[in-house]
Amino acid sequence: MNWLKENIWFVLFFIWSFPMGYYRSQFRKIIYETNDWKINIKPVFVKEFKGLFGNIFPNDARYLKMRNFYRFYLVVYFGLFLMWKFY
């Protein structure tokens, strides 16, 4: 129990990171317009960053919803990391 109190930020950061693979996979499948599982292991990032920080499909509601959720997820992820690092 004492270990948990000392490492609560690390535990929260670790738990929050579990669904990251799923969300990233869904986002990449929308961006690269594929359902192939290999998109998850390809080292291509330029279009992904453009899609995350820009608006490459302005009329696609599924893309906009996933992009906004993924942004929120990454902001919380980054916030947990900062709290863990500096707290």
Secondary structure, DSSP 8 states (H G I E B T S, - for coil): -HHHHHTHHHHHHHHHHTTHHHHHHHHHHHHTT---GGGGT----HHHHHHHHS-S-TT-HHHHHHHHHHHHHHHHHHHHHHHHHH-
